[in-house]
Amino acid sequence: MRECRTTDDRLFNFVDGVDPDLESHVAGCDHCQEFLAELWIGELPMDLTQPVLRQIRFDEFLREIGQLTMDVATAMGKAFVAYGPGADDQSATPEAASLPPNGEDEE
């Protein structure tokens, strides 16, 4: 029995599809995941390590590209506010950057 108190028999039932209630528990329990990994080693006709690692790296790459894109867009917006139309206005600084005026606020 593991620290989470899930028995081997219950995990075998989960693997066989008899006990689907464990799905959320197994998704977050390192001990049960370790047991299932040991159980499933050698049962697959091919090694999935490389494709899984490749997918994880690709997901990390996409996340980093998304963050970089947001950072560039933010910097471009601040530059537009600071140096674009109306840049002579003293209140327009990169630190105080917001959306450009739309004409509705003019008095």
Jmol script that loads the backbone (N, CA, C; Angstrom):
load data "model"
ATOM      1  N   MET A   1       0.849  -1.175   0.000  1.00  0.00           N
ATOM      2  CA  MET A   1       0.000   0.000   0.000  1.00  0.00           C
ATOM      3  C   MET A   1       0.898   1.244   0.000  1.00  0.00           C
ATOM      4  N   ARG A   2       0.514   2.212  -0.784  1.00  0.00           N
ATOM      5  CA  ARG A   2       1.259   3.456  -0.899  1.00  0.00           C
ATOM      6  C   ARG A   2       0.846   4.448   0.186  1.00  0.00           C
ATOM      7  N   GLU A   3       1.547   5.573   0.227  1.00  0.00           N
ATOM      8  CA  GLU A   3       1.231   6.609   1.221  1.00  0.00           C
ATOM      9  C   GLU A   3      -0.191   7.142   1.050  1.00  0.00           C
ATOM     10  N   CYS A   4      -0.720   7.085  -0.176  1.00  0.00           N
ATOM     11  CA  CYS A   4      -2.072   7.589  -0.425  1.00  0.00           C
ATOM     12  C   CYS A   4      -3.130   6.563  -0.017  1.00  0.00           C
ATOM     13  N   ARG A   5      -2.692   5.390   0.422  1.00  0.00           N
ATOM     14  CA  ARG A   5      -3.541   4.310   0.919  1.00  0.00           C
ATOM     15  C   ARG A   5      -4.358   3.619  -0.183  1.00  0.00           C
ATOM     16  N   THR A   6      -3.914   3.732  -1.436  1.00  0.00           N
ATOM     17  CA  THR A   6      -4.560   3.015  -2.528  1.00  0.00           C
ATOM     18  C   THR A   6      -3.895   1.651  -2.665  1.00  0.00           C
ATOM     19  N   THR A   7      -4.688   0.606  -2.673  1.00  0.00           N
ATOM     20  CA  THR A   7      -4.138  -0.750  -2.725  1.00  0.00           C
ATOM     21  C   THR A   7      -3.784  -1.139  -4.162  1.00  0.00           C
ATOM     22  N   ASP A   8      -2.912  -2.151  -4.275  1.00  0.00           N
ATOM     23  CA  ASP A   8      -2.540  -2.670  -5.583  1.00  0.00           C
ATOM     24  C   ASP A   8      -3.769  -3.211  -6.321  1.00  0.00           C
ATOM     25  N   ASP A   9      -4.627  -3.926  -5.596  1.00  0.00           N
ATOM     26  CA  ASP A   9      -5.822  -4.489  -6.226  1.00  0.00           C
ATOM     27  C   ASP A   9      -6.698  -3.396  -6.834  1.00  0.00           C
ATOM     28  N   ARG A  10      -6.824  -2.295  -6.122  1.00  0.00           N
ATOM     29  CA  ARG A  10      -7.656  -1.198  -6.649  1.00  0.00           C
ATOM     30  C   ARG A  10      -7.012  -0.594  -7.897  1.00  0.00           C
ATOM     31  N   LEU A  11      -5.690  -0.478  -7.916  1.00  0.00           N
ATOM     32  CA  LEU A  11      -5.015   0.041  -9.103  1.00  0.00           C
ATOM     33  C   LEU A  11      -5.122  -0.933 -10.268  1.00  0.00           C
ATOM     34  N   PHE A  12      -5.047  -2.241  -9.985  1.00  0.00           N
ATOM     35  CA  PHE A  12      -5.240  -3.236 -11.050  1.00  0.00           C
ATOM     36  C   PHE A  12      -6.654  -3.119 -11.619  1.00  0.00           C
ATOM     37  N   ASN A  13      -7.636  -2.888 -10.752  1.00  0.00           N
ATOM     38  CA  ASN A  13      -9.008  -2.687 -11.220  1.00  0.00           C
ATOM     39  C   ASN A  13      -9.112  -1.431 -12.088  1.00  0.00           C
ATOM     40  N   PHE A  14      -8.370  -0.393 -11.719  1.00  0.00           N
ATOM     41  CA  PHE A  14      -8.352   0.831 -12.516  1.00  0.00           C
ATOM     42  C   PHE A  14      -7.769   0.551 -13.906  1.00  0.00           C
ATOM     43  N   VAL A  15      -6.675  -0.197 -13.943  1.00  0.00           N
ATOM     44  CA  VAL A  15      -6.033  -0.538 -15.219  1.00  0.00           C
ATOM     45  C   VAL A  15      -6.985  -1.361 -16.089  1.00  0.00           C
ATOM     46  N   ASP A  16      -7.720  -2.254 -15.478  1.00  0.00           N
ATOM     47  CA  ASP A  16      -8.659  -3.100 -16.224  1.00  0.00           C
ATOM     48  C   ASP A  16      -9.951  -2.368 -16.582  1.00  0.00           C
ATOM     49  N   GLY A  17     -10.124  -1.139 -16.104  1.00  0.00           N
ATOM     50  CA  GLY A  17     -11.327  -0.375 -16.405  1.00  0.00           C
ATOM     51  C   GLY A  17     -12.490  -0.666 -15.492  1.00  0.00           C
ATOM     52  N   VAL A  18     -12.252  -1.443 -14.441  1.00  0.00           N
ATOM     53  CA  VAL A  18     -13.317  -1.807 -13.512  1.00  0.00           C
ATOM     54  C   VAL A  18     -13.579  -0.675 -12.515  1.00  0.00           C
ATOM     55  N   ASP A  19     -12.553   0.100 -12.181  1.00  0.00           N
ATOM     56  CA  ASP A  19     -12.677   1.158 -11.170  1.00  0.00           C
ATOM     57  C   ASP A  19     -12.268   2.510 -11.770  1.00  0.00           C
ATOM     58  N   PRO A  20     -13.134   3.114 -12.587  1.00  0.00           N
ATOM     59  CA  PRO A  20     -12.784   4.394 -13.208  1.00  0.00           C
ATOM     60  C   PRO A  20     -12.810   5.575 -12.235  1.00  0.00           C
ATOM     61  N   ASP A  21     -13.290   5.346 -11.024  1.00  0.00           N
ATOM     62  CA  ASP A  21     -13.352   6.420 -10.024  1.00  0.00           C
ATOM     63  C   ASP A  21     -11.965   6.903  -9.616  1.00  0.00           C
ATOM     64  N   LEU A  22     -10.948   6.112  -9.860  1.00  0.00           N
ATOM     65  CA  LEU A  22      -9.586   6.482  -9.468  1.00  0.00           C
ATOM     66  C   LEU A  22      -8.926   7.447 -10.443  1.00  0.00           C
ATOM     67  N   GLU A  23      -9.555   7.736 -11.565  1.00  0.00           N
ATOM     68  CA  GLU A  23      -8.905   8.525 -12.608  1.00  0.00           C
ATOM     69  C   GLU A  23      -8.395   9.868 -12.096  1.00  0.00           C
ATOM     70  N   SER A  24      -9.212  10.616 -11.383  1.00  0.00           N
ATOM     71  CA  SER A  24      -8.770  11.921 -10.888  1.00  0.00           C
ATOM     72  C   SER A  24      -7.679  11.771  -9.827  1.00  0.00           C
ATOM     73  N   HIS A  25      -7.771  10.720  -9.009  1.00  0.00           N
ATOM     74  CA  HIS A  25      -6.742  10.493  -7.994  1.00  0.00           C
ATOM     75  C   HIS A  25      -5.407  10.156  -8.652  1.00  0.00           C
ATOM     76  N   VAL A  26      -5.432   9.253  -9.619  1.00  0.00           N
ATOM     77  CA  VAL A  26      -4.198   8.821 -10.286  1.00  0.00           C
ATOM     78  C   VAL A  26      -3.552   9.983 -11.026  1.00  0.00           C
ATOM     79  N   ALA A  27      -4.374  10.885 -11.575  1.00  0.00           N
ATOM     80  CA  ALA A  27      -3.838  12.026 -12.321  1.00  0.00           C
ATOM     81  C   ALA A  27      -2.971  12.923 -11.439  1.00  0.00           C
ATOM     82  N   GLY A  28      -3.223  12.958 -10.138  1.00  0.00           N
ATOM     83  CA  GLY A  28      -2.465  13.822  -9.253  1.00  0.00           C
ATOM     84  C   GLY A  28      -1.585  13.126  -8.243  1.00  0.00           C
ATOM     85  N   CYS A  29      -1.581  11.799  -8.225  1.00  0.00           N
ATOM     86  CA  CYS A  29      -0.821  11.060  -7.210  1.00  0.00           C
ATOM     87  C   CYS A  29       0.465  10.490  -7.804  1.00  0.00           C
ATOM     88  N   ASP A  30       1.598  10.993  -7.339  1.00  0.00           N
ATOM     89  CA  ASP A  30       2.896  10.525  -7.846  1.00  0.00           C
ATOM     90  C   ASP A  30       3.138   9.051  -7.528  1.00  0.00           C
ATOM     91  N   HIS A  31       2.685   8.608  -6.362  1.00  0.00           N
ATOM     92  CA  HIS A  31       2.916   7.214  -5.963  1.00  0.00           C
ATOM     93  C   HIS A  31       2.162   6.250  -6.878  1.00  0.00           C
ATOM     94  N   CYS A  32       0.912   6.562  -7.167  1.00  0.00           N
ATOM     95  CA  CYS A  32       0.127   5.695  -8.051  1.00  0.00           C
ATOM     96  C   CYS A  32       0.662   5.747  -9.478  1.00  0.00           C
ATOM     97  N   GLN A  33       1.078   6.934  -9.929  1.00  0.00           N
ATOM     98  CA  GLN A  33       1.641   7.050 -11.262  1.00  0.00           C
ATOM     99  C   GLN A  33       2.926   6.234 -11.392  1.00  0.00           C
ATOM    100  N   GLU A  34       3.734   6.254 -10.352  1.00  0.00           N
ATOM    101  CA  GLU A  34       4.976   5.467 -10.361  1.00  0.00           C
ATOM    102  C   GLU A  34       4.664   3.973 -10.439  1.00  0.00           C
ATOM    103  N   PHE A  35       3.685   3.536  -9.669  1.00  0.00           N
ATOM    104  CA  PHE A  35       3.288   2.125  -9.692  1.00  0.00           C
ATOM    105  C   PHE A  35       2.795   1.728 -11.080  1.00  0.00           C
ATOM    106  N   LEU A  36       1.934   2.562 -11.680  1.00  0.00           N
ATOM    107  CA  LEU A  36       1.397   2.258 -13.000  1.00  0.00           C
ATOM    108  C   LEU A  36       2.488   2.284 -14.065  1.00  0.00           C
ATOM    109  N   ALA A  37       3.458   3.185 -13.922  1.00  0.00           N
ATOM    110  CA  ALA A  37       4.562   3.232 -14.884  1.00  0.00           C
ATOM    111  C   ALA A  37       5.367   1.948 -14.828  1.00  0.00           C
ATOM    112  N   GLU A  38       5.641   1.473 -13.633  1.00  0.00           N
ATOM    113  CA  GLU A  38       6.364   0.207 -13.485  1.00  0.00           C
ATOM    114  C   GLU A  38       5.558  -0.950 -14.050  1.00  0.00           C
ATOM    115  N   LEU A  39       4.260  -0.901 -13.863  1.00  0.00           N
ATOM    116  CA  LEU A  39       3.381  -1.954 -14.347  1.00  0.00           C
ATOM    117  C   LEU A  39       3.362  -1.993 -15.874  1.00  0.00           C
ATOM    118  N   TRP A  40       3.355  -0.829 -16.488  1.00  0.00           N
ATOM    119  CA  TRP A  40       3.203  -0.753 -17.942  1.00  0.00           C
ATOM    120  C   TRP A  40       4.520  -0.839 -18.708  1.00  0.00           C
ATOM    121  N   ILE A  41       5.658  -0.800 -18.023  1.00  0.00           N
ATOM    122  CA  ILE A  41       6.942  -0.905 -18.722  1.00  0.00           C
ATOM    123  C   ILE A  41       6.998  -2.238 -19.451  1.00  0.00           C
ATOM    124  N   GLY A  42       7.317  -2.166 -20.708  1.00  0.00           N
ATOM    125  CA  GLY A  42       7.461  -3.372 -21.511  1.00  0.00           C
ATOM    126  C   GLY A  42       6.181  -3.876 -22.140  1.00  0.00           C
ATOM    127  N   GLU A  43       5.029  -3.289 -21.824  1.00  0.00           N
ATOM    128  CA  GLU A  43       3.782  -3.758 -22.408  1.00  0.00           C
ATOM    129  C   GLU A  43       3.494  -3.126 -23.765  1.00  0.00           C
ATOM    130  N   LEU A  44       4.135  -1.991 -24.065  1.00  0.00           N
ATOM    131  CA  LEU A  44       3.897  -1.337 -25.340  1.00  0.00           C
ATOM    132  C   LEU A  44       4.843  -1.903 -26.407  1.00  0.00           C
ATOM    133  N   PRO A  45       4.388  -1.998 -27.652  1.00  0.00           N
ATOM    134  CA  PRO A  45       5.249  -2.526 -28.703  1.00  0.00           C
ATOM    135  C   PRO A  45       6.377  -1.577 -29.076  1.00  0.00           C
ATOM    136  N   MET A  46       6.296  -0.304 -28.679  1.00  0.00           N
ATOM    137  CA  MET A  46       7.371   0.646 -28.969  1.00  0.00           C
ATOM    138  C   MET A  46       7.595   1.549 -27.771  1.00  0.00           C
ATOM    139  N   ASP A  47       8.769   2.166 -27.743  1.00  0.00           N
ATOM    140  CA  ASP A  47       9.118   3.073 -26.657  1.00  0.00           C
ATOM    141  C   ASP A  47       8.539   4.453 -26.966  1.00  0.00           C
ATOM    142  N   LEU A  48       7.724   4.971 -26.073  1.00  0.00           N
ATOM    143  CA  LEU A  48       7.086   6.263 -26.277  1.00  0.00           C
ATOM    144  C   LEU A  48       7.853   7.418 -25.638  1.00  0.00           C
ATOM    145  N   THR A  49       9.012   7.144 -25.071  1.00  0.00           N
ATOM    146  CA  THR A  49       9.756   8.170 -24.362  1.00  0.00           C
ATOM    147  C   THR A  49      10.089   9.348 -25.271  1.00  0.00           C
ATOM    148  N   GLN A  50      10.672   9.069 -26.418  1.00  0.00           N
ATOM    149  CA  GLN A  50      11.080  10.149 -27.320  1.00  0.00           C
ATOM    150  C   GLN A  50       9.898  10.967 -27.836  1.00  0.00           C
ATOM    151  N   PRO A  51       8.817  10.346 -28.327  1.00  0.00           N
ATOM    152  CA  PRO A  51       7.692  11.168 -28.787  1.00  0.00           C
ATOM    153  C   PRO A  51       7.071  12.017 -27.667  1.00  0.00           C
ATOM    154  N   VAL A  52       7.003  11.479 -26.465  1.00  0.00           N
ATOM    155  CA  VAL A  52       6.432  12.235 -25.354  1.00  0.00           C
ATOM    156  C   VAL A  52       7.336  13.414 -25.000  1.00  0.00           C
ATOM    157  N   LEU A  53       8.638  13.176 -24.915  1.00  0.00           N
ATOM    158  CA  LEU A  53       9.566  14.265 -24.618  1.00  0.00           C
ATOM    159  C   LEU A  53       9.542  15.323 -25.715  1.00  0.00           C
ATOM    160  N   ARG A  54       9.442  14.889 -26.974  1.00  0.00           N
ATOM    161  CA  ARG A  54       9.366  15.826 -28.095  1.00  0.00           C
ATOM    162  C   ARG A  54       8.119  16.702 -27.955  1.00  0.00           C
ATOM    163  N   GLN A  55       6.990  16.111 -27.596  1.00  0.00           N
ATOM    164  CA  GLN A  55       5.750  16.870 -27.432  1.00  0.00           C
ATOM    165  C   GLN A  55       5.861  17.852 -26.269  1.00  0.00           C
ATOM    166  N   ILE A  56       6.482  17.427 -25.175  1.00  0.00           N
ATOM    167  CA  ILE A  56       6.660  18.319 -24.024  1.00  0.00           C
ATOM    168  C   ILE A  56       7.537  19.496 -24.407  1.00  0.00           C
ATOM    169  N   ARG A  57       8.635  19.230 -25.133  1.00  0.00           N
ATOM    170  CA  ARG A  57       9.513  20.324 -25.575  1.00  0.00           C
ATOM    171  C   ARG A  57       8.770  21.270 -26.512  1.00  0.00           C
ATOM    172  N   PHE A  58       7.956  20.711 -27.409  1.00  0.00           N
ATOM    173  CA  PHE A  58       7.189  21.540 -28.342  1.00  0.00           C
ATOM    174  C   PHE A  58       6.192  22.413 -27.589  1.00  0.00           C
ATOM    175  N   ASP A  59       5.524  21.850 -26.591  1.00  0.00           N
ATOM    176  CA  ASP A  59       4.579  22.625 -25.785  1.00  0.00           C
ATOM    177  C   ASP A  59       5.293  23.765 -25.059  1.00  0.00           C
ATOM    178  N   GLU A  60       6.485  23.496 -24.509  1.00  0.00           N
ATOM    179  CA  GLU A  60       7.260  24.532 -23.841  1.00  0.00           C
ATOM    180  C   GLU A  60       7.680  25.611 -24.832  1.00  0.00           C
ATOM    181  N   PHE A  61       8.070  25.196 -26.044  1.00  0.00           N
ATOM    182  CA  PHE A  61       8.453  26.134 -27.088  1.00  0.00           C
ATOM    183  C   PHE A  61       7.278  27.054 -27.432  1.00  0.00           C
ATOM    184  N   LEU A  62       6.095  26.478 -27.609  1.00  0.00           N
ATOM    185  CA  LEU A  62       4.923  27.288 -27.939  1.00  0.00           C
ATOM    186  C   LEU A  62       4.585  28.266 -26.817  1.00  0.00           C
ATOM    187  N   ARG A  63       4.725  27.822 -25.584  1.00  0.00           N
ATOM    188  CA  ARG A  63       4.455  28.697 -24.446  1.00  0.00           C
ATOM    189  C   ARG A  63       5.444  29.870 -24.433  1.00  0.00           C
ATOM    190  N   GLU A  64       6.724  29.582 -24.682  1.00  0.00           N
ATOM    191  CA  GLU A  64       7.726  30.633 -24.693  1.00  0.00           C
ATOM    192  C   GLU A  64       7.512  31.597 -25.856  1.00  0.00           C
ATOM    193  N   ILE A  65       7.124  31.076 -27.017  1.00  0.00           N
ATOM    194  CA  ILE A  65       6.838  31.935 -28.165  1.00  0.00           C
ATOM    195  C   ILE A  65       5.641  32.834 -27.854  1.00  0.00           C
ATOM    196  N   GLY A  66       4.629  32.287 -27.229  1.00  0.00           N
ATOM    197  CA  GLY A  66       3.464  33.087 -26.842  1.00  0.00           C
ATOM    198  C   GLY A  66       3.846  34.202 -25.885  1.00  0.00           C
ATOM    199  N   GLN A  67       4.679  33.894 -24.912  1.00  0.00           N
ATOM    200  CA  GLN A  67       5.120  34.907 -23.948  1.00  0.00           C
ATOM    201  C   GLN A  67       5.947  35.977 -24.642  1.00  0.00           C
ATOM    202  N   LEU A  68       6.846  35.567 -25.535  1.00  0.00           N
ATOM    203  CA  LEU A  68       7.669  36.521 -26.276  1.00  0.00           C
ATOM    204  C   LEU A  68       6.793  37.434 -27.134  1.00  0.00           C
ATOM    205  N   THR A  69       5.780  36.864 -27.773  1.00  0.00           N
ATOM    206  CA  THR A  69       4.867  37.649 -28.601  1.00  0.00           C
ATOM    207  C   THR A  69       4.137  38.694 -27.756  1.00  0.00           C
ATOM    208  N   MET A  70       3.688  38.300 -26.576  1.00  0.00           N
ATOM    209  CA  MET A  70       3.010  39.258 -25.692  1.00  0.00           C
ATOM    210  C   MET A  70       3.970  40.354 -25.242  1.00  0.00           C
ATOM    211  N   ASP A  71       5.215  39.990 -24.932  1.00  0.00           N
ATOM    212  CA  ASP A  71       6.196  40.981 -24.514  1.00  0.00           C
ATOM    213  C   ASP A  71       6.487  41.978 -25.630  1.00  0.00           C
ATOM    214  N   VAL A  72       6.623  41.490 -26.872  1.00  0.00           N
ATOM    215  CA  VAL A  72       6.895  42.372 -28.014  1.00  0.00           C
ATOM    216  C   VAL A  72       5.701  43.288 -28.258  1.00  0.00           C
ATOM    217  N   ALA A  73       4.487  42.738 -28.204  1.00  0.00           N
ATOM    218  CA  ALA A  73       3.294  43.555 -28.422  1.00  0.00           C
ATOM    219  C   ALA A  73       3.181  44.640 -27.350  1.00  0.00           C
ATOM    220  N   THR A  74       3.494  44.307 -26.110  1.00  0.00           N
ATOM    221  CA  THR A  74       3.453  45.291 -25.025  1.00  0.00           C
ATOM    222  C   THR A  74       4.470  46.392 -25.271  1.00  0.00           C
ATOM    223  N   ALA A  75       5.691  46.003 -25.646  1.00  0.00           N
ATOM    224  CA  ALA A  75       6.738  46.995 -25.914  1.00  0.00           C
ATOM    225  C   ALA A  75       6.358  47.884 -27.091  1.00  0.00           C
ATOM    226  N   MET A  76       5.765  47.300 -28.132  1.00  0.00           N
ATOM    227  CA  MET A  76       5.347  48.086 -29.292  1.00  0.00           C
ATOM    228  C   MET A  76       4.232  49.067 -28.905  1.00  0.00           C
ATOM    229  N   GLY A  77       3.298  48.632 -28.074  1.00  0.00           N
ATOM    230  CA  GLY A  77       2.239  49.518 -27.614  1.00  0.00           C
ATOM    231  C   GLY A  77       2.782  50.675 -26.804  1.00  0.00           C
ATOM    232  N   LYS A  78       3.724  50.388 -25.920  1.00  0.00           N
ATOM    233  CA  LYS A  78       4.334  51.454 -25.121  1.00  0.00           C
ATOM    234  C   LYS A  78       5.099  52.421 -26.010  1.00  0.00           C
ATOM    235  N   ALA A  79       5.807  51.897 -27.003  1.00  0.00           N
ATOM    236  CA  ALA A  79       6.548  52.758 -27.931  1.00  0.00           C
ATOM    237  C   ALA A  79       5.589  53.628 -28.733  1.00  0.00           C
ATOM    238  N   PHE A  80       4.468  53.067 -29.148  1.00  0.00           N
ATOM    239  CA  PHE A  80       3.479  53.846 -29.899  1.00  0.00           C
ATOM    240  C   PHE A  80       2.942  54.988 -29.054  1.00  0.00           C
ATOM    241  N   VAL A  81       2.632  54.695 -27.806  1.00  0.00           N
ATOM    242  CA  VAL A  81       2.103  55.729 -26.922  1.00  0.00           C
ATOM    243  C   VAL A  81       3.164  56.789 -26.657  1.00  0.00           C
ATOM    244  N   ALA A  82       4.405  56.377 -26.478  1.00  0.00           N
ATOM    245  CA  ALA A  82       5.468  57.312 -26.132  1.00  0.00           C
ATOM    246  C   ALA A  82       5.951  58.114 -27.335  1.00  0.00           C
ATOM    247  N   TYR A  83       5.989  57.510 -28.524  1.00  0.00           N
ATOM    248  CA  TYR A  83       6.610  58.167 -29.660  1.00  0.00           C
ATOM    249  C   TYR A  83       5.677  58.354 -30.855  1.00  0.00           C
ATOM    250  N   GLY A  84       4.457  57.876 -30.758  1.00  0.00           N
ATOM    251  CA  GLY A  84       3.510  57.976 -31.870  1.00  0.00           C
ATOM    252  C   GLY A  84       2.798  59.320 -31.890  1.00  0.00           C
ATOM    253  N   PRO A  85       1.668  59.382 -32.588  1.00  0.00           N
ATOM    254  CA  PRO A  85       0.893  60.634 -32.644  1.00  0.00           C
ATOM    255  C   PRO A  85       0.555  61.118 -31.240  1.00  0.00           C
ATOM    256  N   GLY A  86       0.761  62.408 -31.013  1.00  0.00           N
ATOM    257  CA  GLY A  86       0.494  62.976 -29.695  1.00  0.00           C
ATOM    258  C   GLY A  86       1.635  62.771 -28.727  1.00  0.00           C
ATOM    259  N   ALA A  87       2.827  62.425 -29.236  1.00  0.00           N
ATOM    260  CA  ALA A  87       3.970  62.161 -28.363  1.00  0.00           C
ATOM    261  C   ALA A  87       4.455  63.426 -27.680  1.00  0.00           C
ATOM    262  N   ASP A  88       4.046  64.603 -28.186  1.00  0.00           N
ATOM    263  CA  ASP A  88       4.467  65.862 -27.567  1.00  0.00           C
ATOM    264  C   ASP A  88       3.779  66.084 -26.228  1.00  0.00           C
ATOM    265  N   ASP A  89       2.689  65.369 -25.988  1.00  0.00           N
ATOM    266  CA  ASP A  89       1.956  65.473 -24.726  1.00  0.00           C
ATOM    267  C   ASP A  89       2.861  64.978 -23.599  1.00  0.00           C
ATOM    268  N   GLN A  90       3.000  65.775 -22.549  1.00  0.00           N
ATOM    269  CA  GLN A  90       3.895  65.433 -21.439  1.00  0.00           C
ATOM    270  C   GLN A  90       3.463  64.183 -20.680  1.00  0.00           C
ATOM    271  N   SER A  91       2.180  63.833 -20.728  1.00  0.00           N
ATOM    272  CA  SER A  91       1.712  62.668 -19.973  1.00  0.00           C
ATOM    273  C   SER A  91       2.027  61.362 -20.685  1.00  0.00           C
ATOM    274  N   ALA A  92       2.482  61.429 -21.933  1.00  0.00           N
ATOM    275  CA  ALA A  92       2.764  60.210 -22.696  1.00  0.00           C
ATOM    276  C   ALA A  92       4.186  59.747 -22.410  1.00  0.00           C
ATOM    277  N   THR A  93       4.311  58.768 -21.535  1.00  0.00           N
ATOM    278  CA  THR A  93       5.601  58.155 -21.242  1.00  0.00           C
ATOM    279  C   THR A  93       5.433  56.649 -21.325  1.00  0.00           C
ATOM    280  N   PRO A  94       6.498  55.927 -21.626  1.00  0.00           N
ATOM    281  CA  PRO A  94       6.372  54.461 -21.701  1.00  0.00           C
ATOM    282  C   PRO A  94       5.852  53.856 -20.397  1.00  0.00           C
ATOM    283  N   GLU A  95       6.178  54.444 -19.253  1.00  0.00           N
ATOM    284  CA  GLU A  95       5.730  53.897 -17.981  1.00  0.00           C
ATOM    285  C   GLU A  95       4.230  54.093 -17.781  1.00  0.00           C
ATOM    286  N   ALA A  96       3.684  55.197 -18.318  1.00  0.00           N
ATOM    287  CA  ALA A  96       2.265  55.499 -18.149  1.00  0.00           C
ATOM    288  C   ALA A  96       1.477  55.107 -19.392  1.00  0.00           C
ATOM    289  N   ALA A  97       2.038  54.226 -20.195  1.00  0.00           N
ATOM    290  CA  ALA A  97       1.410  53.866 -21.468  1.00  0.00           C
ATOM    291  C   ALA A  97       0.087  53.153 -21.256  1.00  0.00           C
ATOM    292  N   SER A  98      -0.858  53.528 -22.091  1.00  0.00           N
ATOM    293  CA  SER A  98      -2.152  52.865 -22.133  1.00  0.00           C
ATOM    294  C   SER A  98      -2.612  52.932 -23.576  1.00  0.00           C
ATOM    295  N   LEU A  99      -3.852  52.652 -23.815  1.00  0.00           N
ATOM    296  CA  LEU A  99      -4.362  52.716 -25.173  1.00  0.00           C
ATOM    297  C   LEU A  99      -4.318  54.159 -25.671  1.00  0.00           C
ATOM    298  N   PRO A 100      -4.090  54.347 -26.983  1.00  0.00           N
ATOM    299  CA  PRO A 100      -4.063  55.718 -27.512  1.00  0.00           C
ATOM    300  C   PRO A 100      -5.434  56.359 -27.393  1.00  0.00           C
ATOM    301  N   PRO A 101      -5.484  57.693 -27.325  1.00  0.00           N
ATOM    302  CA  PRO A 101      -6.774  58.363 -27.194  1.00  0.00           C
ATOM    303  C   PRO A 101      -7.632  58.108 -28.421  1.00  0.00           C
ATOM    304  N   ASN A 102      -8.929  57.977 -28.200  1.00  0.00           N
ATOM    305  CA  ASN A 102      -9.827  57.671 -29.313  1.00  0.00           C
ATOM    306  C   ASN A 102     -10.670  58.873 -29.714  1.00  0.00           C
ATOM    307  N   GLY A 103     -10.411  60.039 -29.173  1.00  0.00           N
ATOM    308  CA  GLY A 103     -11.140  61.239 -29.551  1.00  0.00           C
ATOM    309  C   GLY A 103     -12.344  61.500 -28.684  1.00  0.00           C
ATOM    310  N   GLU A 104     -12.804  60.572 -27.914  1.00  0.00           N
ATOM    311  CA  GLU A 104     -13.978  60.758 -27.075  1.00  0.00           C
ATOM    312  C   GLU A 104     -13.670  61.562 -25.826  1.00  0.00           C
ATOM    313  N   ASP A 105     -12.406  61.576 -25.409  1.00  0.00           N
ATOM    314  CA  ASP A 105     -12.027  62.253 -24.169  1.00  0.00           C
ATOM    315  C   ASP A 105     -11.690  63.723 -24.384  1.00  0.00           C
ATOM    316  N   GLU A 106     -11.682  64.207 -25.616  1.00  0.00           N
ATOM    317  CA  GLU A 106     -11.309  65.580 -25.892  1.00  0.00           C
ATOM    318  C   GLU A 106     -12.371  66.528 -25.339  1.00  0.00           C
ATOM    319  N   GLU A 107     -11.926  67.654 -24.800  1.00  0.00           N
ATOM    320  CA  GLU A 107     -12.864  68.619 -24.234  1.00  0.00           C
ATOM    321  C   GLU A 107     -12.930  69.834 -25.092  1.00  0.00           C
TER     322      GLU A 107
END
end "model"
wireframe off; spacefill off
backbone 0.3
color backbone group
